[in-house]
Amino acid sequence: MRRLLAPLIVAVFLGALAAPAVAAAPAPRVTARTGVLMDAATGAVLWQRDAHKPVLIASTTKILTALVAEQVYPADKVFVVPRAAANVDGTRLGYQQGMKVNRHDLLATMLMVSANDAAETLAAAYPLGGRVGFLAAMQAKAKSLGCTDSTFRDPSGLDAPGHQASAADMAIIGRALLKRPELAKIVASRTAHYRWPDGHVQVITNHNHLVSQGRDPGALGIKTGYTIAAHSTIVAAQQRDGRVLIAVALGTDDMYTDVRSMFAYGFATKTPANAPILGAVPTTTAPSAAPPRAGRASPLGFEHRSSRPRDSGSILERVAAAPLPAVATAAIALLVIGVTVTAFSRPRR
């Protein structure tokens, strides 16, 4: 038995330490011109294609419009629809000049059905310079979040000269929206009931099919967009097992397939220890503070899961944690049997 145990022990150790790593998930199949997949808890990039290249983004712009409006205006503010908003190009809900609308309804119709008239109404009411001042506030907000590649020239996302953003910046902005409870609830809603001033109630359905069609468990929104020049654009989020990922696809003709492929890849992939990090570095936490424990809510509002590998530990711990091929697994089984047989067959004194 001792002669049998020696080679078995060697096989176990060699098989455990030399075992190949678990096969990586296949890369996502994405048709978008630019895109990025980000872990929302850490800002770590799991996949990207020209993530910092500024391109047209269409109505995904409204994510930033909503962030600024929610920050600037009180929840009980009532807006008067200006003529420019009632006559704006593109998708409109149908607000008429002079109509009074509260903040929540403007945010909901802008984010769920991409109402340009809602976006223009919010921008026009900005107390420091009207629409021009609101655009400056959008740019300032993006900079404060850590965006580096984008310029915002239209609150609705129409193809205004110079209006463009990168996939990386849109992931950062989408992440910021998810931390705002009112906005996060809006973009994750399948439908909403909108009451017009005359009392008529209209059911509006989220333009984001990941949410409205109910085929994507854990879908959190966030916003889709389209213009002829921009093609389809999307900033999407999904949650599985407490982990939230954000996928951005810009300049695509198959946005839902693109982000579903990204999510499938991301949830099957661990975050690399050296992954690039998007967004501003938090300044509210003291440098000496301990990081959040796994499974606990992080200051960002998402469950924190560390992307750093564990310490290597002792050689026994490495063997226990290493993926074992079939040969090594069989060797372990034989080793256990051998030890048991030896123990029972040893003569007692």
Summary of the structure (lengths in Angstrom):
residues: 349
radius of gyration: 26.5
end to end distance: 20.1
largest distance: 102.4
contacts: 1129
relative contact order: 0.19
helix: 39%
strand: 18%
